[in-house]
Amino acid sequence: MKTVSEVQARLAEHHYVADRSLAVSVFLAMQLERPLFLEGEAGVGKTSLAAAIAAASGTELIRLQCYEGLDISHAVYEWDHARQILELRLLEAGGGIDRASARKALYSDAFLLKRPLLQAIDPSRTRPAVLLIDEIDRADEEFEGYLLELLSEFQVTIPELGTVRASHPPIVILTSNRTREVHDALKRRCLYQWIDYPSLDKELTIVKTRVPQAAARLAAQVTRVVQELRARELYKVPGVSETIDWVAALTALDRQSLDVDTAGETLGVVLKAKEDVDAVRGGVLAELISRV
């Protein structure tokens, strides 16, 4: 993808609606080989952007889902100890092998379990992969420090094998829902983009792109109701993904427009907290639907 316009067009081909500023960030991340750090509320399309970039580039998406306690063995690599023990017994049974040869046989690529980060910088790759480091704010600060080194050089040192260096550095997308502040040192390594909830027109375009079989009236009504819901004091504000899911659910129920009864029955598709469902169901929901 050689221009910003081409980035927008290729993402659109894969059902992702990107505005100009986001397309510029994606373009620069690819051209400068810099990670792209995406922040925004849950459900605004951060994760799906990485999938769209991979599809538009015709390459593999490698996803690392972050969580508290994530360590190198789950993120980078570990050795297949069970197979190593079996191989060692076979070598002992065969006899005539010295310690150095046994070590070389056991600590080889055949017994190395490659986790997402090592997969992404595998030197055998013929083209860059898209590496999605999802919800980095859920990982520990120690893991952030490890990422700093990896994202600077795109290389990993494995004591038993040596240094593994990417021949084609991956396109790196990091996402954060801001459950905690990510360290500035990591952000400085990246290009930064905030993804906000879309405008009504943009969200309606997204819905029509993702659920093309939905009735136009239904898509417009649902999108407007969700926009109204975001203006209320809710425990968990619905994201774009919930809008898409709600339209898809109502379409599956063969609805051409939004009515109070069906909306009430399907509120659990768009609202994910009991307090929010209780607060909206009934008069509030009827008022919102009558307004749109």
Helices and strands as residue ranges (DSSP letters): H 4-13, H 20-32, E 36-39, H 46-57, E 61-65, H 72-75, E 77-79, H 81-94, H 99-106, G 109-111, E 112-114, H 116-120, E 130-134, G 136-138, H 141-153, E 155-158, E 162-165, E 171-176, H 184-188, E 191-194, H 200-210, H 216-230, H 240-252, H 260-265, H 267-270, H 274-280, H 283-291
